[in-house]
């Protein structure tokens, strides 16, 4: 890369900082602003560093990705910690843009593939499905305590509506994946793994698009399932898991329980851990880690899981 550019994204504007000449500009977060931003950056490929901001960075990715720039999307928490580590206490749009440019250069951040439009739609549907599931759980809980006939009727109507909307989302997800051969193959591989169903497969596709490109330790760490050692001098604390992609961990908990109950390989692994004195939750986390590592290996090798060659 010839240069690094930091972009602070808000609902209405983009604040830009170019590291080479420390120049700052502001453009509107709209079609005209994106066109002006593309002209300002120029044709030479540059590293563009920006924070994940939901729908507000989606058009930016499409425009700059099409112009062959290297896009680096960073976690806002990680960016804030970098600012704190460099004693940057101020926080404005202009300061944040400069901090992101410096972060990309100092850490030599690598570009990541931009999500396709299909993946954007699948992710949006997946997030909507998670919200509907929360609504359904809340309605069921309220239904158990409700006594008034009007309230009961409304809650039952809401449950029927949620079930209908979930069915619509599942149908649309199935259509989108079926229309993309690469995604359809990835889903088929994931569904072959014991315990992983359609909902979990979608969650893994959305939350860990990197599956198939990492080594086992990287896959476990990205999912937040790699044990974190805690030692200092003579003190040794318990290792624990954390960080990573919480959505993947949440999605894998029930599949791990199903795999333990219905698959001999995972059941035997779980039993040995418990017999060795490991807590049940730790043993379940180990099964979850095994599922992620297995999914990564199978997608990498483009093959389905089999009983004889897991």
Short mmCIF file of the C-alpha atoms (twelve columns), coordinates in Angstrom:
data_MODEL
# 
_entry.id   MODEL 
# 
loop_
_atom_site.group_PDB 
_atom_site.id 
_atom_site.type_symbol 
_atom_site.label_atom_id 
_atom_site.label_alt_id 
_atom_site.label_comp_id 
_atom_site.label_asym_id 
_atom_site.label_seq_id 
_atom_site.Cartn_x 
_atom_site.Cartn_y 
_atom_site.Cartn_z 
_atom_site.pdbx_PDB_model_num 
ATOM 1   C CA . UNK A 1   0.000   0.000   0.000  1 
ATOM 2   C CA . UNK A 2   1.245   3.477   -0.879 1 
ATOM 3   C CA . UNK A 3   -0.684  5.164   1.922  1 
ATOM 4   C CA . UNK A 4   -3.106  4.634   4.803  1 
ATOM 5   C CA . UNK A 5   -6.358  6.504   5.243  1 
ATOM 6   C CA . UNK A 6   -8.539  6.559   8.347  1 
ATOM 7   C CA . UNK A 7   -12.275 7.186   8.012  1 
ATOM 8   C CA . UNK A 8   -14.581 8.028   10.906 1 
ATOM 9   C CA . UNK A 9   -18.122 7.176   9.846  1 
ATOM 10  C CA . UNK A 10  -21.267 8.810   11.160 1 
ATOM 11  C CA . UNK A 11  -24.856 8.846   9.968  1 
ATOM 12  C CA . UNK A 12  -24.420 12.007  7.881  1 
ATOM 13  C CA . UNK A 13  -20.688 12.419  7.209  1 
ATOM 14  C CA . UNK A 14  -17.291 10.794  6.634  1 
ATOM 15  C CA . UNK A 15  -14.244 12.362  8.282  1 
ATOM 16  C CA . UNK A 16  -11.077 11.415  6.374  1 
ATOM 17  C CA . UNK A 17  -7.428  11.556  7.452  1 
ATOM 18  C CA . UNK A 18  -4.567  10.708  5.078  1 
ATOM 19  C CA . UNK A 19  -1.450  9.630   6.930  1 
ATOM 20  C CA . UNK A 20  1.178   10.671  4.366  1 
ATOM 21  C CA . UNK A 21  0.349   14.386  4.332  1 
ATOM 22  C CA . UNK A 22  -1.947  14.513  7.410  1 
ATOM 23  C CA . UNK A 23  -4.645  16.063  5.310  1 
ATOM 24  C CA . UNK A 24  -8.202  16.037  6.616  1 
ATOM 25  C CA . UNK A 25  -11.440 16.255  4.659  1 
ATOM 26  C CA . UNK A 26  -15.144 15.726  5.331  1 
ATOM 27  C CA . UNK A 27  -17.681 14.296  2.881  1 
ATOM 28  C CA . UNK A 28  -21.379 13.597  3.114  1 
ATOM 29  C CA . UNK A 29  -22.522 10.048  3.798  1 
ATOM 30  C CA . UNK A 30  -24.570 9.880   0.621  1 
ATOM 31  C CA . UNK A 31  -24.148 9.047   -3.049 1 
ATOM 32  C CA . UNK A 32  -22.585 12.416  -3.960 1 
ATOM 33  C CA . UNK A 33  -20.275 12.321  -0.941 1 
ATOM 34  C CA . UNK A 34  -19.064 8.825   -1.778 1 
ATOM 35  C CA . UNK A 35  -18.308 9.864   -5.362 1 
ATOM 36  C CA . UNK A 36  -16.338 12.875  -4.106 1 
ATOM 37  C CA . UNK A 37  -14.487 10.692  -1.596 1 
ATOM 38  C CA . UNK A 38  -13.494 8.233   -4.297 1 
ATOM 39  C CA . UNK A 39  -12.094 11.073  -6.449 1 
ATOM 40  C CA . UNK A 40  -10.226 12.547  -3.462 1 
ATOM 41  C CA . UNK A 41  -8.519  9.249   -2.646 1 
ATOM 42  C CA . UNK A 42  -7.465  8.727   -6.261 1 
ATOM 43  C CA . UNK A 43  -6.839  5.584   -8.279 1 
ATOM 44  C CA . UNK A 44  -3.694  4.340   -6.488 1 
ATOM 45  C CA . UNK A 45  -4.600  1.543   -4.034 1 
ATOM 46  C CA . UNK A 46  -4.511  2.592   -0.395 1 
ATOM 47  C CA . UNK A 47  -5.263  0.954   2.931  1 
ATOM 48  C CA . UNK A 48  -8.578  2.286   4.267  1 
ATOM 49  C CA . UNK A 49  -9.211  1.782   7.996  1 
ATOM 50  C CA . UNK A 50  -12.663 2.327   9.510  1 
ATOM 51  C CA . UNK A 51  -14.790 1.089   12.383 1 
ATOM 52  C CA . UNK A 52  -17.721 -1.274  12.016 1 
ATOM 53  C CA . UNK A 53  -20.832 0.933   12.103 1 
ATOM 54  C CA . UNK A 54  -23.627 -1.317  10.864 1 
ATOM 55  C CA . UNK A 55  -25.487 -0.028  7.849  1 
ATOM 56  C CA . UNK A 56  -23.567 3.278   7.776  1 
ATOM 57  C CA . UNK A 57  -20.396 1.675   6.339  1 
ATOM 58  C CA . UNK A 58  -22.133 -0.629  3.863  1 
ATOM 59  C CA . UNK A 59  -22.173 1.782   0.907  1 
ATOM 60  C CA . UNK A 60  -18.607 2.886   1.690  1 
ATOM 61  C CA . UNK A 61  -17.403 -0.711  1.408  1 
ATOM 62  C CA . UNK A 62  -19.175 -1.202  -1.911 1 
ATOM 63  C CA . UNK A 63  -17.725 1.960   -3.501 1 
ATOM 64  C CA . UNK A 64  -14.140 1.654   -2.243 1 
ATOM 65  C CA . UNK A 65  -14.063 -2.120  -2.685 1 
ATOM 66  C CA . UNK A 66  -15.036 -1.691  -6.335 1 
ATOM 67  C CA . UNK A 67  -12.132 0.773   -6.674 1 
ATOM 68  C CA . UNK A 68  -9.686  -1.978  -5.531 1 
ATOM 69  C CA . UNK A 69  -8.668  -0.291  -2.283 1 
ATOM 70  C CA . UNK A 70  -7.688  -2.489  0.679  1 
ATOM 71  C CA . UNK A 71  -10.427 -2.227  3.282  1 
ATOM 72  C CA . UNK A 72  -9.726  -2.846  6.979  1 
ATOM 73  C CA . UNK A 73  -12.784 -2.891  9.239  1 
ATOM 74  C CA . UNK A 74  -11.818 -2.769  12.926 1 
ATOM 75  C CA . UNK A 75  -13.767 -3.405  16.104 1 
ATOM 76  C CA . UNK A 76  -14.640 -0.073  17.816 1 
ATOM 77  C CA . UNK A 77  -13.480 -1.429  21.188 1 
ATOM 78  C CA . UNK A 78  -10.102 -2.385  19.746 1 
ATOM 79  C CA . UNK A 79  -9.774  1.047   18.145 1 
ATOM 80  C CA . UNK A 80  -10.574 2.761   21.437 1 
ATOM 81  C CA . UNK A 81  -7.992  0.678   23.271 1 
ATOM 82  C CA . UNK A 82  -5.385  1.645   20.686 1 
ATOM 83  C CA . UNK A 83  -6.233  5.303   21.271 1 
ATOM 84  C CA . UNK A 84  -5.861  4.831   25.029 1 
ATOM 85  C CA . UNK A 85  -2.538  3.018   24.572 1 
ATOM 86  C CA . UNK A 86  -1.232  5.996   22.593 1 
ATOM 87  C CA . UNK A 87  -2.456  8.434   25.282 1 
ATOM 88  C CA . UNK A 88  -5.101  9.864   22.984 1 
ATOM 89  C CA . UNK A 89  -7.742  11.147  25.386 1 
ATOM 90  C CA . UNK A 90  -9.647  13.421  23.019 1 
ATOM 91  C CA . UNK A 91  -12.473 11.947  20.984 1 
ATOM 92  C CA . UNK A 92  -13.852 13.829  18.011 1 
ATOM 93  C CA . UNK A 93  -14.629 12.698  14.484 1 
ATOM 94  C CA . UNK A 94  -11.446 14.341  13.181 1 
ATOM 95  C CA . UNK A 95  -9.270  12.862  15.947 1 
ATOM 96  C CA . UNK A 96  -10.787 9.411   15.472 1 
ATOM 97  C CA . UNK A 97  -10.072 9.461   11.726 1 
ATOM 98  C CA . UNK A 98  -6.399  10.294  12.399 1 
ATOM 99  C CA . UNK A 99  -6.208  7.622   15.094 1 
ATOM 100 C CA . UNK A 100 -7.605  4.963   12.724 1 
ATOM 101 C CA . UNK A 101 -5.066  5.856   10.031 1 
ATOM 102 C CA . UNK A 102 -2.229  5.616   12.549 1 
ATOM 103 C CA . UNK A 103 -3.580  2.334   13.918 1 
ATOM 104 C CA . UNK A 104 -3.648  0.765   10.453 1 
ATOM 105 C CA . UNK A 105 -0.053  1.784   9.740  1 
ATOM 106 C CA . UNK A 106 1.457   0.979   13.156 1 
ATOM 107 C CA . UNK A 107 -0.201  -2.453  13.423 1 
ATOM 108 C CA . UNK A 108 0.155   -3.106  9.682  1 
ATOM 109 C CA . UNK A 109 -3.458  -4.287  9.553  1 
ATOM 110 C CA . UNK A 110 -4.369  -6.629  6.721  1 
ATOM 111 C CA . UNK A 111 -7.342  -6.091  4.477  1 
ATOM 112 C CA . UNK A 112 -10.327 -8.415  4.720  1 
ATOM 113 C CA . UNK A 113 -12.664 -9.468  1.900  1 
ATOM 114 C CA . UNK A 114 -15.719 -7.245  1.626  1 
ATOM 115 C CA . UNK A 115 -19.092 -8.892  2.218  1 
ATOM 116 C CA . UNK A 116 -21.089 -9.501  -0.923 1 
ATOM 117 C CA . UNK A 117 -24.568 -8.028  -1.273 1 
ATOM 118 C CA . UNK A 118 -25.986 -11.516 -0.693 1 
ATOM 119 C CA . UNK A 119 -24.041 -11.838 2.557  1 
ATOM 120 C CA . UNK A 120 -25.291 -8.426  3.675  1 
ATOM 121 C CA . UNK A 121 -28.868 -9.606  3.106  1 
ATOM 122 C CA . UNK A 122 -28.250 -12.905 4.890  1 
ATOM 123 C CA . UNK A 123 -26.743 -11.108 7.872  1 
ATOM 124 C CA . UNK A 124 -29.663 -8.695  8.049  1 
ATOM 125 C CA . UNK A 125 -32.113 -11.601 8.033  1 
ATOM 126 C CA . UNK A 126 -30.057 -13.435 10.659 1 
ATOM 127 C CA . UNK A 127 -30.103 -10.420 12.990 1 
ATOM 128 C CA . UNK A 128 -33.857 -10.035 12.459 1 
ATOM 129 C CA . UNK A 129 -34.316 -13.710 13.301 1 
ATOM 130 C CA . UNK A 130 -32.425 -13.318 16.577 1 
ATOM 131 C CA . UNK A 131 -34.662 -10.364 17.510 1 
ATOM 132 C CA . UNK A 132 -37.822 -12.337 16.703 1 
ATOM 133 C CA . UNK A 133 -36.623 -15.219 18.859 1 
ATOM 134 C CA . UNK A 134 -36.230 -12.812 21.772 1 
ATOM 135 C CA . UNK A 135 -39.742 -11.498 21.114 1 
ATOM 136 C CA . UNK A 136 -41.133 -15.030 21.113 1 
ATOM 137 C CA . UNK A 137 -39.444 -15.882 24.413 1 
ATOM 138 C CA . UNK A 138 -40.740 -12.664 25.998 1 
ATOM 139 C CA . UNK A 139 -44.289 -13.356 24.749 1 
ATOM 140 C CA . UNK A 140 -44.239 -16.893 26.103 1 
ATOM 141 C CA . UNK A 141 -43.022 -15.683 29.490 1 
ATOM 142 C CA . UNK A 142 -45.726 -13.026 29.655 1 
ATOM 143 C CA . UNK A 143 -48.335 -15.536 28.514 1 
ATOM 144 C CA . UNK A 144 -47.619 -17.730 31.530 1 
ATOM 145 C CA . UNK A 145 -48.333 -14.862 33.924 1 
ATOM 146 C CA . UNK A 146 -51.206 -13.177 32.058 1 
ATOM 147 C CA . UNK A 147 -54.839 -13.610 33.199 1 
ATOM 148 C CA . UNK A 148 -56.758 -10.844 31.452 1 
ATOM 149 C CA . UNK A 149 -58.528 -12.155 28.360 1 
ATOM 150 C CA . UNK A 150 -57.590 -9.109  26.253 1 
ATOM 151 C CA . UNK A 151 -53.922 -9.419  27.148 1 
ATOM 152 C CA . UNK A 152 -54.029 -13.178 26.518 1 
ATOM 153 C CA . UNK A 153 -55.592 -12.660 23.098 1 
ATOM 154 C CA . UNK A 154 -52.983 -10.071 22.131 1 
ATOM 155 C CA . UNK A 155 -50.077 -12.237 23.285 1 
ATOM 156 C CA . UNK A 156 -51.377 -15.263 21.375 1 
ATOM 157 C CA . UNK A 157 -51.850 -13.113 18.267 1 
ATOM 158 C CA . UNK A 158 -48.291 -11.793 18.645 1 
ATOM 159 C CA . UNK A 159 -46.925 -15.331 18.967 1 
ATOM 160 C CA . UNK A 160 -48.711 -16.357 15.769 1 
ATOM 161 C CA . UNK A 161 -47.297 -13.281 14.025 1 
ATOM 162 C CA . UNK A 162 -43.751 -14.023 15.250 1 
ATOM 163 C CA . UNK A 163 -43.992 -17.644 14.096 1 
ATOM 164 C CA . UNK A 164 -45.178 -16.477 10.672 1 
ATOM 165 C CA . UNK A 165 -42.370 -13.932 10.383 1 
ATOM 166 C CA . UNK A 166 -39.763 -16.511 11.414 1 
ATOM 167 C CA . UNK A 167 -41.052 -18.849 8.709  1 
ATOM 168 C CA . UNK A 168 -40.761 -16.037 6.139  1 
ATOM 169 C CA . UNK A 169 -37.178 -15.315 7.180  1 
ATOM 170 C CA . UNK A 170 -36.209 -19.003 7.046  1 
ATOM 171 C CA . UNK A 171 -37.692 -19.291 3.557  1 
ATOM 172 C CA . UNK A 172 -35.784 -16.227 2.338  1 
ATOM 173 C CA . UNK A 173 -32.534 -17.442 3.915  1 
ATOM 174 C CA . UNK A 174 -32.910 -20.801 2.198  1 
ATOM 175 C CA . UNK A 175 -33.513 -19.073 -1.151 1 
ATOM 176 C CA . UNK A 176 -30.511 -16.773 -0.874 1 
ATOM 177 C CA . UNK A 177 -28.145 -19.594 0.055  1 
ATOM 178 C CA . UNK A 178 -29.495 -21.938 -2.627 1 
ATOM 179 C CA . UNK A 179 -28.824 -19.252 -5.268 1 
ATOM 180 C CA . UNK A 180 -25.135 -19.009 -4.280 1 
ATOM 181 C CA . UNK A 181 -23.255 -22.268 -5.026 1 
ATOM 182 C CA . UNK A 182 -20.354 -21.432 -2.690 1 
ATOM 183 C CA . UNK A 183 -22.658 -20.651 0.238  1 
ATOM 184 C CA . UNK A 184 -24.790 -23.708 -0.502 1 
ATOM 185 C CA . UNK A 185 -21.716 -25.946 -0.388 1 
ATOM 186 C CA . UNK A 186 -20.525 -24.341 2.851  1 
ATOM 187 C CA . UNK A 187 -23.929 -24.884 4.429  1 
ATOM 188 C CA . UNK A 188 -24.021 -28.523 3.285  1 
ATOM 189 C CA . UNK A 189 -20.632 -29.161 4.922  1 
ATOM 190 C CA . UNK A 190 -21.731 -27.543 8.179  1 
ATOM 191 C CA . UNK A 191 -25.005 -29.487 8.237  1 
ATOM 192 C CA . UNK A 192 -23.059 -32.752 7.964  1 
ATOM 193 C CA . UNK A 193 -21.441 -32.114 11.381 1 
ATOM 194 C CA . UNK A 194 -23.264 -33.829 14.288 1 
ATOM 195 C CA . UNK A 195 -25.447 -31.400 16.226 1 
ATOM 196 C CA . UNK A 196 -25.338 -28.532 13.728 1 
ATOM 197 C CA . UNK A 197 -28.702 -27.668 12.202 1 
ATOM 198 C CA . UNK A 198 -29.874 -25.097 9.694  1 
ATOM 199 C CA . UNK A 199 -30.085 -22.191 12.166 1 
ATOM 200 C CA . UNK A 200 -26.600 -22.831 13.587 1 
ATOM 201 C CA . UNK A 201 -25.134 -23.255 10.098 1 
ATOM 202 C CA . UNK A 202 -26.504 -19.838 9.109  1 
ATOM 203 C CA . UNK A 203 -25.085 -18.308 12.289 1 
ATOM 204 C CA . UNK A 204 -21.626 -19.737 11.566 1 
ATOM 205 C CA . UNK A 205 -21.738 -18.565 7.941  1 
ATOM 206 C CA . UNK A 206 -22.672 -15.049 9.066  1 
ATOM 207 C CA . UNK A 207 -20.528 -14.740 12.191 1 
ATOM 208 C CA . UNK A 208 -17.387 -16.560 10.939 1 
ATOM 209 C CA . UNK A 209 -16.961 -16.079 7.191  1 
ATOM 210 C CA . UNK A 210 -13.241 -16.799 7.770  1 
ATOM 211 C CA . UNK A 211 -13.952 -20.512 8.374  1 
ATOM 212 C CA . UNK A 212 -11.736 -22.619 6.136  1 
ATOM 213 C CA . UNK A 213 -8.878  -20.097 6.008  1 
ATOM 214 C CA . UNK A 214 -7.423  -20.458 9.529  1 
ATOM 215 C CA . UNK A 215 -5.356  -22.920 11.519 1 
ATOM 216 C CA . UNK A 216 -7.084  -24.669 14.471 1 
ATOM 217 C CA . UNK A 217 -5.792  -22.245 17.116 1 
ATOM 218 C CA . UNK A 218 -6.899  -19.221 15.111 1 
ATOM 219 C CA . UNK A 219 -10.381 -20.686 14.596 1 
ATOM 220 C CA . UNK A 220 -10.804 -21.418 18.311 1 
ATOM 221 C CA . UNK A 221 -9.500  -17.977 19.267 1 
ATOM 222 C CA . UNK A 222 -11.744 -16.137 16.803 1 
ATOM 223 C CA . UNK A 223 -14.766 -17.915 18.277 1 
ATOM 224 C CA . UNK A 224 -13.611 -16.983 21.782 1 
ATOM 225 C CA . UNK A 225 -13.266 -20.666 22.703 1 
ATOM 226 C CA . UNK A 226 -9.493  -20.871 23.147 1 
ATOM 227 C CA . UNK A 227 -8.401  -21.102 26.822 1 
ATOM 228 C CA . UNK A 228 -6.743  -17.888 28.021 1 
ATOM 229 C CA . UNK A 229 -3.855  -18.573 30.401 1 
ATOM 230 C CA . UNK A 230 -3.715  -16.426 33.556 1 
ATOM 231 C CA . UNK A 231 -0.318  -16.441 35.254 1 
ATOM 232 C CA . UNK A 232 1.863   -13.853 36.980 1 
ATOM 233 C CA . UNK A 233 5.047   -14.792 38.819 1 
ATOM 234 C CA . UNK A 234 4.269   -17.695 41.149 1 
ATOM 235 C CA . UNK A 235 0.531   -17.088 40.903 1 
ATOM 236 C CA . UNK A 236 -1.433  -19.290 38.536 1 
ATOM 237 C CA . UNK A 237 -5.111  -18.665 37.982 1 
ATOM 238 C CA . UNK A 238 -7.687  -20.689 36.133 1 
ATOM 239 C CA . UNK A 239 -7.653  -20.506 32.375 1 
ATOM 240 C CA . UNK A 240 -10.866 -19.213 30.871 1 
ATOM 241 C CA . UNK A 241 -12.431 -18.491 27.515 1 
ATOM 242 C CA . UNK A 242 -13.540 -15.057 26.353 1 
ATOM 243 C CA . UNK A 243 -13.396 -12.436 23.636 1 
ATOM 244 C CA . UNK A 244 -13.893 -13.505 20.053 1 
ATOM 245 C CA . UNK A 245 -17.269 -13.807 18.358 1 
ATOM 246 C CA . UNK A 246 -19.993 -14.107 20.988 1 
ATOM 247 C CA . UNK A 247 -22.595 -14.913 18.322 1 
ATOM 248 C CA . UNK A 248 -20.698 -18.086 17.396 1 
ATOM 249 C CA . UNK A 249 -20.455 -19.215 21.016 1 
ATOM 250 C CA . UNK A 250 -24.155 -18.610 21.581 1 
ATOM 251 C CA . UNK A 251 -25.026 -20.544 18.432 1 
ATOM 252 C CA . UNK A 252 -22.826 -23.540 19.310 1 
ATOM 253 C CA . UNK A 253 -24.001 -24.205 22.863 1 
ATOM 254 C CA . UNK A 254 -27.112 -26.253 22.016 1 
ATOM 255 C CA . UNK A 255 -25.414 -28.113 19.106 1 
ATOM 256 C CA . UNK A 256 -22.682 -29.146 21.560 1 
ATOM 257 C CA . UNK A 257 -25.295 -30.625 23.896 1 
ATOM 258 C CA . UNK A 258 -26.939 -32.460 20.997 1 
ATOM 259 C CA . UNK A 259 -23.575 -33.793 19.797 1 
ATOM 260 C CA . UNK A 260 -22.743 -35.052 23.305 1 
ATOM 261 C CA . UNK A 261 -26.058 -36.884 23.552 1 
ATOM 262 C CA . UNK A 262 -26.329 -38.377 20.073 1 
ATOM 263 C CA . UNK A 263 -22.788 -38.854 18.738 1 
ATOM 264 C CA . UNK A 264 -20.414 -41.464 20.143 1 
ATOM 265 C CA . UNK A 265 -17.259 -39.528 19.264 1 
ATOM 266 C CA . UNK A 266 -18.296 -36.360 21.105 1 
ATOM 267 C CA . UNK A 267 -19.978 -38.284 23.927 1 
ATOM 268 C CA . UNK A 268 -16.741 -40.159 24.585 1 
ATOM 269 C CA . UNK A 269 -14.736 -36.924 24.531 1 
ATOM 270 C CA . UNK A 270 -17.136 -35.308 27.005 1 
ATOM 271 C CA . UNK A 271 -17.124 -38.342 29.310 1 
ATOM 272 C CA . UNK A 272 -13.310 -38.436 29.481 1 
ATOM 273 C CA . UNK A 273 -13.151 -34.743 30.384 1 
ATOM 274 C CA . UNK A 274 -15.728 -35.117 33.165 1 
ATOM 275 C CA . UNK A 275 -14.043 -38.249 34.519 1 
ATOM 276 C CA . UNK A 276 -10.762 -36.322 34.597 1 
ATOM 277 C CA . UNK A 277 -12.390 -33.896 37.012 1 
ATOM 278 C CA . UNK A 278 -13.262 -31.102 34.575 1 
ATOM 279 C CA . UNK A 279 -16.449 -29.101 35.332 1 
ATOM 280 C CA . UNK A 280 -19.388 -29.860 33.045 1 
ATOM 281 C CA . UNK A 281 -19.405 -26.339 31.562 1 
ATOM 282 C CA . UNK A 282 -15.703 -26.588 30.741 1 
ATOM 283 C CA . UNK A 283 -16.293 -29.927 29.030 1 
ATOM 284 C CA . UNK A 284 -19.161 -28.438 26.994 1 
ATOM 285 C CA . UNK A 285 -16.920 -25.514 25.973 1 
ATOM 286 C CA . UNK A 286 -14.323 -28.059 24.809 1 
ATOM 287 C CA . UNK A 287 -16.966 -29.711 22.594 1 
ATOM 288 C CA . UNK A 288 -17.924 -26.304 21.207 1 
ATOM 289 C CA . UNK A 289 -14.243 -25.649 20.438 1 
ATOM 290 C CA . UNK A 290 -14.008 -29.036 18.724 1 
ATOM 291 C CA . UNK A 291 -17.037 -28.198 16.562 1 
ATOM 292 C CA . UNK A 292 -15.475 -24.912 15.404 1 
ATOM 293 C CA . UNK A 293 -12.121 -26.525 14.637 1 
ATOM 294 C CA . UNK A 294 -13.874 -29.359 12.813 1 
ATOM 295 C CA . UNK A 295 -15.990 -26.960 10.751 1 
ATOM 296 C CA . UNK A 296 -12.880 -24.970 9.792  1 
ATOM 297 C CA . UNK A 297 -11.027 -28.128 8.689  1 
ATOM 298 C CA . UNK A 298 -13.938 -29.542 6.691  1 
ATOM 299 C CA . UNK A 299 -14.593 -26.279 4.846  1 
ATOM 300 C CA . UNK A 300 -10.870 -25.915 4.170  1 
ATOM 301 C CA . UNK A 301 -10.751 -29.443 2.694  1 
ATOM 302 C CA . UNK A 302 -14.145 -29.079 0.966  1 
ATOM 303 C CA . UNK A 303 -15.511 -32.320 2.402  1 
ATOM 304 C CA . UNK A 304 -18.374 -33.427 4.606  1 
ATOM 305 C CA . UNK A 305 -18.097 -35.030 8.025  1 
ATOM 306 C CA . UNK A 306 -18.235 -38.816 8.187  1 
ATOM 307 C CA . UNK A 307 -18.321 -41.213 11.134 1 
ATOM 308 C CA . UNK A 308 -15.115 -42.932 10.031 1 
ATOM 309 C CA . UNK A 309 -13.139 -39.745 9.266  1 
ATOM 310 C CA . UNK A 310 -14.271 -36.897 11.560 1 
# 
